[in-house]
Amino acid sequence: MLRRGVDSNNLGGSAEGTKLLRDALLALPVGSGEQEAVVLRIRVLQGLAYAEAETGSVADGLVHLATASDLVSAVAEAPRRAALRGLVDHQHALILLRAGDTTAALEVYAGAIPALERLDGTDAGDPELLAKAYLNRGLAHIELGKPGQAEQDMQRCMELASEHGIYRLTAKAQGNLGEIALLAGDIPGALAHFEAVERMFTDFAPRLVPRTKIDQAKCLLIAGLADEAARHLDEALPALREQRLGQDLGEAEVARAGAALMLGDFALAKRLTGSAHRRFVRRGNSAWAELAALARMRAETASALTGGTGAASPDKAAALARRLHGIGLTDEAAMAMMLAVRLALRRRSVDTAEALLDQVPPLRKIAPIDHKMLLRLCRAEVALARGQTRKVLAQARAGLTELGAARDRMGGLDLVCGTAVHGQELGRVAVNLVLESARTEADARRLLSWHERTRAQVYRYEPLPAIDDPELASRVTELRAVTRAVQQAKLERRPTAHLERRVTGLQREVSRLGWHTSHWGKPRPVSAPEEIIERLGDRALISFAGPGEDLAAIVVSGGHTRLFRLGRREQALEVARQLHADLDALAPDDLIEPLVNAVSQSALHRIATLNEYLFGDNGIPMDLLDGRELVVVPFGGLYSVPWESLPALRGRAVSVAPSATAWVGAAELPPTDGRVVLVSGPDLPESVSELEHLRSVYPDAIVLDGERATTEAVLKAMDGAKLVHIAAHGTHEPSNAMFSRLELVDGGLLAHEVARLPTPPEHIVLAACELALSHIRPGDEPLGFGGAMLASGSRTVVAAVNRVGHRSAALTMTDYHRRLVSSSAQDLAEAMTDYHRRIASGTRPARALAEATATDPLRRPFILLGAG
């Protein structure tokens, strides 16, 4: 019973283990002084102590442990007595550690580990116990922010575990190496460790998988991926409830509350933190009870600061900070005090806020990035309340630099994007401050500079070759097959729920593997206004901003920079949403004429309204644009606008970019002399295919159609190509844009895959629906199929922001390529030379697209992303 109970505890079955150990204790003879009975009782009690502490209360566990400790002195044989003392002390330290009393736990380990080491190699020695002691002391060092000492302990644990074949401890130690990587700010490294541990536990200890999901979720929250973290925890919570693991369940609730808070669901965050707090109080775990109270205070503060109601007050937050400081949780105490600062500012008690700010404990170098950003925000907001604008901007500048340093260590596009969430408020304060006071051209340039600092950072990174990973390739192949099976089942009206669950699971596996196999190099510097002006030349740039309730536009034209305030932001975004819906409705080729007329009238009305809002009497003066080619940096919902449909821009060459810096980076990419690739996906009506025409325009092109248009062949051909044209069905996935796809003969070609190409095509044309659409991430960072191509190093991406009919797409693309490369009476070799020259000039593709879409702007919603 003892052996089975301990095994159950080790594999996550504390409830079952507790019952077995209680039965074992009852089976032992009461009051027996026989040595074997005493030894057995000690071992049962120490196992029961941990089990009770996990499922019941810490106090109950320590009572059993005290009884075991008293019994140790009754053991006559010295080596055995020493071994049992080490066992009891180790368990005592572990319970203290799990209860949050890390300092006390280390004090116990300081005596227990040397004693266990002395027994190592003797008959009384227990290598598994010694390995556990190193494992758990390493955890204590992690809790105290000492990665070097933690790693030493983990390596010693792994040596012992490997020597004695204790694979479960090897897995746990690797998980703790993930915690150490997280402590050092290496998010991709931490996720790689957690991924490996989850696979190991899935094979031999599935009950331990939920614990690993908590660790993964905490890591994802630091990376700003709240949706992913929430999904991990929503899987873990039911299993933890079933296993009745009180400590892990409470920790999971606190972490899930953090995800809810990041997603703006304050009610859920409050409910979860309340549940966790009650759970920790019942267990007698005062340290974790205070951490749950801090999580609730964060939720209540966020609710109060966004106009909600709640019990949050500066006094309560400051009192919590003092309690946290009293139990040695310095970073958490700092967080609580910073919440007190923000609550005092909300009450306009600036003197109180400043006094509280002075009481914030210094943050450690290894403090989480969200703590660092909050401290910068508090300093900036206090300075703003004092009218100290230079201090506000200094804090914002320093904070965004710190955030950039954290981002530089990320891997994968979604991780690089995610970190922006931590700097949103700080960036908004700076941009709002500059915007409110902007009057002169110098102010407009300064606003442009701040605007560039706070947006679309992901597009600044130089992509590096992706790491080959057979497991990732296998998962992508399976995802492709299952996605196709879903589509087929829907056509045949068969149930798809089980297949769709598998698709979701595979998408998550692909994302997680991509986090540590997609690396990004050093960031390019943010482009200064002077560099932007110089690079624009005769072009004009419009950069939209909406940090507050109003929409603004910074216009750079003719060497001058001007600012225009355009009115209520939500009005413009609502018209853009309505226009997007109208153009989607208008897409089908076979739409009946009365419906075409009705929807067209509605769309034309939206277009006229948006055009008036942006370029009318109170908008951007058209004489500033003066026939120039245009670079547009949208904001939020404006990313879905087909810009050349607006009367003010009809027929004008327009390039759309996520930031001026991203446009400069794309424009500076050197032209290449690669191949032309033409691809046609399955199930396209032959009557509206543009591929036959394009064969004559590009006679030397690589053509992949029919059974040749496989994902592997297309990816291989795209790598290093000059121009790629893909005519295929396309799907934008708003919930996870990196899984937007083009349908080929063997399934979907994912944005996730094209983002990993070693040498992305210079110019890619996506004659498919919606693939210029983006999911707007924190910091107004757009990410989707077209965005993935830009971020990976493509210069120009032509794609649609709406659904588009096959006939309309074919006509648009035929017209586009005809204008791009003349193939009439000229020699085709000369035509191709002209194509390369015009691509290099950065003007021709945008002009060709403007002319191709002008003939039917409602049904040709294509835009040019990047530099054209």
LUMPA-898756 format. One record per residue (C-alpha): x negated, y, z negated. Coordinates in pm, whole numbers, padded with zeros to 5 digits, always signed. Each point is the difference from the previous one (the first is absolute). Layout:
N
XYZ;...
This chain:
868
+00000+00000+00000;-00289+00234-00080;-00167-00067+00333;+00322+00044+00197;+00092+00315-00194;-00339+00163+00060;+00014-00097+00369;+00345+00160+00029;-00128+00320-00161;-00301+00011+00233;+00220-00041+00307;+00250+00268-00099;+00264-00217-00168;-00005+00161-00344;+00360-00092-00086;-00058-00368+00072;-00341+00015-00169;+00150+00157-00313;+00255-00282-00034;-00264-00269+00042;-00231+00160-00256;+00282+00042-00251;+00086-00369+00044;-00366-00090-00047;-00016+00199-00323;+00309-00179-00133;-00148-00338+00091;-00312+00054-00209;+00001-00133-00361;+00066+00283-00245;-00276+00065-00255;-00232-00265+00142;-00366+00062-00078;-00120-00247+00261;-00257+00182+00215;+00148-00097+00337;+00344+00117-00113;-00143+00332-00123;-00190+00054+00325;+00307-00084+00204;+00215+00237-00208;-00252+00284+00057;+00003-00058+00376;+00380-00016+00011;+00033+00319-00208;-00242+00201+00212;+00182-00109+00317;+00337+00077-00155;-00128+00338-00116;-00063+00110+00358;+00324-00150+00130;+00207+00173-00273;-00181+00330+00062;+00087-00021+00369;+00363-00109-00025;+00097+00128-00347;-00189+00256-00205;-00367+00074-00058;+00057-00012-00377;+00135-00359+00019;-00301-00103+00202;-00245+00154-00248;+00171-00181-00291;-00072-00338+00165;-00355+00111+00071;-00057+00103-00363;+00112-00346-00113;-00239-00160+00250;-00284+00222-00122;+00061-00106-00361;-00010-00366+00103;-00337+00034+00175;-00184+00022-00333;+00138-00346-00089;-00192-00163+00286;-00302-00174-00149;-00222-00047+00306;-00196+00324+00065;-00024-00013+00384;+00367-00084+00031;+00090+00272-00250;-00202+00253+00204;+00170-00110+00321;+00346+00035-00154;-00091+00340-00142;-00099+00108+00350;+00329-00134+00137;+00209+00187-00257;-00201+00322+00038;+00032-00015+00379;+00375-00041-00026;+00018+00287-00251;-00191+00227+00237;+00222-00102+00292;+00320+00079-00190;-00142+00338-00103;-00095+00068+00360;+00346-00089+00130;+00150+00222-00271;-00203+00294+00126;-00244+00018-00294;-00305-00021+00226;-00259+00140-00241;+00093-00250-00272;-00007-00280+00257;-00357+00088+00099;-00107-00001-00364;+00128-00357-00039;-00164-00109+00327;-00331+00147-00123;-00011-00277-00260;+00180-00277+00186;-00197-00011+00327;-00351-00032-00153;+00131-00279-00223;+00150-00183+00297;-00322+00047+00201;-00201-00163-00279;+00228-00302+00023;-00027-00019+00380;-00172-00320+00104;+00063-00171-00334;+00261-00262-00076;+00211+00264-00173;-00025+00244+00292;+00299+00074+00222;-00103+00155+00335;+00359+00077+00095;+00056+00196-00320;-00327+00189+00052;+00097+00082+00360;+00341+00125-00121;-00169+00218-00261;-00215+00169+00267;+00303+00033+00227;+00209+00173-00263;-00280+00217-00136;-00051+00115+00358;+00366+00101+00002;-00059+00206-00314;-00289+00179+00172;+00228+00070+00295;+00260+00150-00234;-00269+00230-00143;-00126+00101+00343;-00337-00179-00014;-00030-00171+00342;-00367-00096-00037;+00048-00193-00322;+00326-00148+00130;-00171-00132+00313;-00279-00162-00205;+00258-00187-00207;+00193-00108+00311;-00316-00134+00165;-00087-00200-00313;+00354-00137-00010;-00022-00103+00366;-00337-00170-00058;+00146-00211-00281;+00322-00071+00190;-00189-00105+00313;-00243-00218-00197;+00282-00187-00172;+00259+00001+00281;+00253+00224-00179;+00156+00145+00316;+00285+00174-00179;-00249+00222-00185;-00190+00068+00323;+00324+00135+00149;+00076+00210-00307;-00354+00143-00001;+00034+00094+00366;+00323+00177-00084;-00186+00196-00264;-00266+00089+00257;+00293+00158+00184;+00076+00204-00311;-00366+00109-00012;+00010+00102+00368;+00317+00196-00075;-00175+00171-00290;-00280+00104+00236;+00253+00138+00253;-00051-00280+00254;+00363-00064+00091;-00065-00224+00305;-00249-00207-00203;+00247-00036-00286;+00279-00108+00233;-00231-00255+00164;-00072-00156-00340;+00369-00006-00096;+00093-00152+00336;-00252-00282-00051;+00123-00062-00355;+00363-00015+00109;-00088-00265+00259;-00187-00207-00261;+00280+00023-00256;+00259-00084+00263;-00185-00328+00057;-00059-00116-00358;+00172+00233-00249;+00308+00161+00163;+00130+00128-00333;-00299+00235-00017;+00082+00165+00334;+00239+00259-00155;-00283+00130-00222;-00214+00055+00310;+00288+00183+00167;+00002+00246-00291;-00370+00066+00055;+00053+00044+00373;+00289+00239-00059;-00201+00219-00235;-00269+00020+00266;+00253+00093+00268;+00146+00275-00218;-00345+00159-00027;-00018-00021+00380;+00339+00173+00025;+00182-00299+00155;+00305+00004-00225;+00220-00208+00235;-00255-00281+00014;-00055+00012-00377;+00375-00015-00061;+00035-00308+00221;-00279-00181-00185;+00162+00073-00335;+00351-00084+00113;-00134-00347+00083;-00186-00032-00331;+00273+00119-00239;+00250-00289+00043;-00277-00257-00047;-00128+00176-00312;+00350+00013-00147;+00043-00369+00067;-00333-00078-00168;+00089+00232-00293;-00344+00163+00011;+00073+00307-00211;-00332+00177+00042;-00032-00050+00374;+00368+00079+00049;-00037+00329-00185;-00310+00092+00200;+00183-00081+00324;+00293+00221-00104;-00237+00290-00073;-00169-00043+00337;+00334-00031+00182;+00110+00323-00171;-00313+00163+00143;+00102-00108+00349;+00356+00125-00056;-00137+00333-00120;-00216+00036+00310;+00304-00079+00216;+00213+00259-00181;+00231-00247-00177;-00021+00160-00345;+00301-00188-00139;-00155-00339+00074;-00333+00115-00144;+00167+00106-00325;+00197-00324-00027;-00306-00219+00054;-00221+00193-00242;+00272-00016-00265;+00021-00377+00042;-00379-00037-00015;-00024+00219-00311;+00259-00207-00186;-00179-00319+00106;-00338+00121-00128;+00149+00124-00327;+00158-00343-00060;-00337-00162+00065;-00170+00239-00243;-00227+00123+00281;-00022+00365-00099;-00264+00097+00259;+00206-00124+00292;+00314+00147-00154;-00169+00341+00018;-00103-00066+00361;+00362-00077+00082;+00099+00322-00175;-00249+00187+00219;+00149-00157+00313;+00345+00114-00113;-00131+00349-00074;-00138+00016+00356;+00341-00092+00138;+00183+00252-00220;-00249+00273+00089;+00032-00066+00373;+00379+00010-00033;-00014+00329-00195;-00239+00162+00247;+00228-00084+00293;+00306+00155-00162;+00133-00301-00187;+00084-00033-00366;-00173-00200-00270;-00151+00003-00345;-00352+00090+00114;-00155+00292-00186;-00351+00138-00047;+00008-00089-00371;+00095-00364+00064;-00264-00039+00269;-00269+00157-00220;+00096-00225-00293;-00027-00303+00226;-00342+00121+00114;-00121+00014-00361;+00128-00352-00069;-00173-00134+00310;-00323+00174-00094;+00025-00149-00347;-00008-00355+00137;-00290+00071+00235;+00192+00038+00328;-00175+00319+00108;+00099+00010+00368;+00361-00069-00089;-00011+00269-00271;-00125+00243+00263;+00290-00097+00227;+00257+00063-00275;-00153+00338-00084;+00007+00099+00367;+00369-00085+00010;+00044+00230-00299;-00174+00278+00197;+00237-00038+00294;+00307-00010-00224;-00113+00317-00177;-00046+00173+00335;+00350-00107+00099;+00124+00187-00308;-00216+00297+00105;-00202-00034-00321;-00330+00086+00163;-00188+00060-00326;+00112-00339-00131;-00094-00169+00327;-00346+00156-00007;-00053-00108-00362;+00109-00355+00084;-00229-00005+00304;-00294+00077-00228;+00089-00313-00201;-00016-00237+00297;-00284-00246-00074;-00278-00004+00264;+00070-00259+00266;-00254-00275+00051;-00168-00035+00340;+00188-00325+00047;+00340+00152-00083;+00267-00087+00262;+00026+00243+00291;+00360+00094-00092;-00123+00116-00344;-00267+00215+00163;+00250+00152+00242;+00245+00076-00281;-00267+00182-00199;-00084+00212+00306;+00370+00067+00049;+00048+00108-00362;-00294+00239+00022;+00129+00137+00329;+00354+00050-00131;-00119+00176-00316;-00221+00224+00214;+00295+00068+00230;+00216+00099-00297;-00277+00243-00100;-00023+00142+00351;-00356-00130+00041;+00021-00094+00367;-00372-00068+00045;+00007-00253-00283;+00305-00169+00154;-00175-00047+00332;-00326-00104-00165;+00179-00277-00189;+00184-00110+00314;-00324-00004+00199;-00184-00202-00264;+00291-00241-00044;+00038-00071+00371;-00374-00061+00019;+00030-00259-00279;+00294-00158+00178;-00203-00012+00321;-00279-00184-00181;+00253-00261-00117;+00146-00029+00349;-00345-00051+00151;-00019-00339-00174;+00324-00133+00143;+00048-00262+00271;+00288-00029+00244;+00217+00283+00133;+00279-00038-00254;-00240+00012-00297;-00170+00311+00140;+00343+00159+00046;+00134-00106-00337;-00245+00191-00218;+00143+00329+00128;+00293-00042-00241;-00220+00096-00294;-00092+00337+00152;+00341+00101+00132;+00100+00239-00277;-00345+00155-00026;-00012+00063+00374;+00353+00138-00004;-00089+00250-00273;-00297+00127+00202;+00185+00022+00334;+00303+00170-00161;-00222+00254-00173;-00181+00092+00320;+00325+00000+00199;+00184+00228-00242;-00274+00262+00006;-00089-00026+00370;+00034+00332+00181;-00302+00044+00225;-00168-00204+00271;-00272-00091-00250;+00271-00139-00229;+00141-00206+00287;-00344-00148+00065;-00039-00079-00367;+00340-00173+00003;-00106-00204+00304;-00314-00101-00186;+00198-00117-00305;+00256-00169+00221;-00275-00205+00162;-00145-00094-00340;+00329-00141-00122;+00128-00206+00293;-00078-00292+00232;-00328-00095-00162;+00017-00352+00137;-00072+00126+00351;-00337+00141-00106;-00165-00335-00060;-00235-00163+00246;+00124-00356+00051;-00251-00280-00042;+00018-00346+00158;+00253-00213-00185;-00122-00302-00192;+00087-00330+00167;+00228-00198-00228;+00135-00335+00123;+00267-00002-00269;+00127+00343+00109;+00006-00115+00363;+00195-00310-00102;+00257+00202-00195;+00048+00244+00291;+00057-00291+00239;+00255-00153-00235;+00171+00338-00047;+00030+00035+00375;+00158-00344+00033;+00245+00049-00288;+00102+00346+00125;+00078-00152+00338;+00198-00278-00168;+00209+00265-00179;+00076+00173+00330;+00099-00329+00165;+00219-00101-00294;+00182+00333+00014;+00066-00046+00371;+00142-00344-00072;+00195+00131-00300;-00175-00233-00242;-00080+00094-00364;-00326+00194-00033;-00027+00077-00372;-00265-00265-00070;-00205+00106+00303;+00024+00368-00089;-00124-00076-00352;-00299-00175+00157;-00062+00300+00228;-00003+00230-00304;-00238-00230-00182;-00235-00027+00298;+00001+00377+00052;-00110+00042-00358;-00274-00261+00038;-00128+00169+00317;+00002+00341-00171;-00181-00131-00305;-00268-00175+00205;-00040+00313+00211;-00073+00212-00307;-00343-00156-00037;-00078-00096+00361;+00070+00341+00164;-00271+00244-00093;-00025+00367+00079;-00318+00203+00023;-00092+00345-00116;+00257+00276+00041;-00047+00279+00248;+00007+00343-00167;+00331+00186-00004;-00005+00238+00295;-00033+00365-00100;+00228+00255+00171;-00298+00134+00197;-00075-00347+00139;+00366-00053+00088;+00017+00334+00182;-00318-00073+00193;+00110-00348+00099;+00347+00113+00109;-00141+00236+00259;+00292+00110+00218;+00245-00229-00180;+00230+00101-00284;+00070-00190-00322;+00312-00006-00217;-00042-00162-00341;+00324-00036-00196;+00005-00002-00380;+00274-00051-00255;-00147-00006-00351;+00300+00177-00152;+00358+00052+00112;-00093+00196+00312;-00162-00110+00323;-00303+00193+00119;-00207-00010+00317;-00364+00095+00043;-00067+00099+00361;-00351+00017+00143;-00013+00164+00342;-00250+00212+00185;-00244-00011-00289;+00257+00137-00246;+00181-00176-00285;+00349+00106-00106;+00254-00122-00251;+00376-00020+00057;+00263-00082-00260;+00281-00186+00176;+00266-00031-00270;+00144-00297-00187;-00201-00316+00058;+00287-00246-00046;+00207+00168+00271;-00265-00061+00263;-00065-00356-00118;+00372-00082+00003;+00036+00121+00360;-00305-00212+00093;+00163-00306-00161;+00325+00061+00188;-00187+00046+00329;-00185-00325-00057;+00329-00186-00052;+00150+00152+00317;-00298-00096+00216;+00007-00356-00137;+00368-00024+00092;-00077+00129+00350;-00273-00258+00069;+00180-00300+00162;-00025-00003+00381;+00357-00128+00043;+00174+00257-00221;+00336+00101+00149;+00020+00348+00150;+00250+00154-00246;-00217-00112-00291;-00313+00131+00172;+00168+00339+00042;+00125+00017-00358;-00330-00102-00160;-00198+00221+00238;+00205+00302-00100;-00063-00075-00366;-00373-00050+00060;-00025+00321+00203;+00169+00186-00284;-00253-00141-00251;-00286+00087+00232;+00124+00355+00041;+00047+00036-00377;-00348-00129-00079;-00152+00209+00278;+00168+00313-00140;-00113-00087-00353;-00363-00042+00103;-00039+00235+00297;+00298+00236-00014;+00020+00361-00112;-00110-00087-00356;-00240-00274+00103;-00335-00027+00175;-00030+00266+00274;-00041-00164+00339;-00240+00269+00121;-00258-00146-00241;+00011-00326+00190;-00024+00183+00333;+00014-00308+00221;-00279-00169-00192;-00033-00371-00052;+00107-00076-00353;-00113-00210-00296;+00282-00066-00250;-00060-00120-00355;+00351-00095-00125;+00133-00029-00352;+00215-00281-00145;+00303-00071+00221;-00138+00221+00278;-00228-00291+00094;+00302-00158+00172;+00060+00297+00235;-00070-00046+00374;-00154+00347+00024;+00020+00042+00375;+00380-00034-00021;+00019+00345-00165;+00072+00274+00256;-00289+00213-00129;-00244-00283+00071;+00159-00161+00308;-00269-00088+00253;-00278+00115-00233;-00294-00232-00078;+00038-00094-00368;-00227-00215-00214;+00134-00115-00339;-00246-00066-00283;+00027-00079-00373;-00235+00289-00077;-00220+00248+00182;-00299-00192-00136;+00132-00322+00154;+00052+00177+00333;-00356+00139-00006;-00133-00348-00078;+00195-00153+00291;-00096+00279+00239;-00369-00049-00081;+00002-00371+00085;-00227-00050+00300;+00161-00132+00320;-00072-00362+00088;-00029-00191+00327;+00194-00308-00102;+00257-00201+00188;+00367+00064+00069;+00239-00258-00148;+00364-00043+00102;+00225-00217-00218;+00361-00107+00043;+00187-00171-00283;+00283-00255+00032;+00371+00056+00059;-00035+00327+00192;+00244+00048+00290;-00199-00052+00320;+00201+00272+00171;-00139+00270-00229;-00359-00116-00046;-00270+00258+00075;-00282-00255+00013;+00015-00054+00379;-00044+00371+00063;-00287+00021-00247;-00181-00287+00174;-00033+00224+00305;-00110+00297-00207;-00267-00205-00179;-00101-00277+00246;-00296-00112-00213;+00199-00024-00321;+00024-00310-00216;+00364-00108+00022;+00153-00211-00276;+00358-00104+00058;+00215-00310-00029;-00175-00280-00191;-00328+00195+00010;+00135+00278-00224;-00092-00168-00328;-00101+00194-00309;-00351-00146+00009;-00053+00088+00368;+00141+00351-00043;-00211+00077-00305;-00312-00125+00178;+00074+00213+00307;+00084+00308-00209;-00334-00010-00181;-00218+00262+00169;+00251+00089+00273;+00026+00345+00155;+00375-00012+00061;+00259-00252-00120;+00362+00006+00112;+00238-00237-00178;+00359-00041+00117;+00180-00206-00262;+00276+00000-00255;-00112+00183-00311;+00121+00014-00359;-00085+00263-00262;+00009-00137-00356;+00084+00297-00224;-00049-00197-00322;-00354-00103+00098;-00123+00183+00308;-00312-00215+00038;+00233-00284+00104;+00152+00199+00286;-00052-00215+00305;+00002-00048+00375;+00167-00321+00117;-00229-00218+00215;+00050-00349+00135;-00117-00171-00320;+00150+00248-00247;-00058+00345-00142;-00328+00189+00035;-00023+00184-00333;-00127+00349-00076;-00200-00178-00270;-00190-00187+00274;-00070+00286+00238;-00131+00204-00295;-00276-00262-00036;-00133+00018+00356;-00378+00058+00004;+00027+00249+00291;+00359+00125+00042;+00106+00115+00347;-00062+00365+00072;+00347+00053+00145;+00297-00227-00073;+00349+00028+00145;+00279-00182-00183;+00301-00023+00227;+00220-00125-00283;+00253+00126-00252;-00088+00201-00309;-00372-00078-00024;-00094+00365-00046;+00214-00002-00314;-00177+00010-00333;+00078-00082-00359;-00079+00321-00187;-00224-00089-00291;-00087+00215-00305;-00183+00317+00096;+00198+00017+00329;-00223-00267+00151;+00174-00168+00297;-00078-00365+00066;+00135-00227+00271;-00106-00184+00317;-00118+00311+00180;-00153+00141-00318;-00190-00324-00058;-00154+00035+00347;-00102+00360-00068;-00149-00082-00339;-00194-00288+00153;-00168+00217+00260;+00229+00039+00304;+00000+00348+00148;+00344+00009+00164;+00318-00199-00068;+00314+00049+00209;+00310-00150-00160;+00369+00062-00069;+00143+00144-00321;+00344-00146+00078;+00159-00305+00148;-00029+00020+00376;+00171-00192+00280;-00204-00230+00225;+00083+00202+00311;-00082+00331-00166;-00328-00134-00135;-00102-00141+00337;+00087+00321+00187;-00181+00215-00254;-00314-00213+00005;-00008-00031+00378;+00029+00376+00025;-00260+00050-00275;-00265-00217+00165;+00073+00143+00345;-00071+00346-00136;-00292-00122-00208;-00179-00159+00296;+00096+00098+00354;+00011-00307+00226;+00137+00150+00320;-00241+00061+00287;-00310+00033-00217;-00257-00270-00034;+00086-00194-00316;-00360+00007-00122;+00009+00379+00016;+00334-00005-00177;-00143-00205-00284;-00298+00235-00024;+00248+00287-00026;+00192-00192-00268;-00312-00046-00213;-00093+00364+00041;+00343+00124-00095;+00027-00231-00300;-00335+00136-00119;+00123+00358+00037;+00277-00068-00253;+00271+00163+00215;+00134-00236+00262;+00197-00266-00193;+00204+00256-00195;+00076+00192+00319;+00099-00319+00184;+00232-00105-00281;+00159+00345-00019;+00086-00015+00368;+00120-00361-00022;+00239+00065-00291;+00131+00338+00119;+00229-00157+00262;+00209-00181-00266;-00103+00114-00351;+00291-00170-00178;-00080-00349+00128;-00379+00029+00020;-00093+00063-00366;-00372-00066+00041;-00269+00200-00173;-00379+00007+00017;-00176-00072-00328;-00359+00107-00050;-00190+00211+00251;+00135+00021+00352;
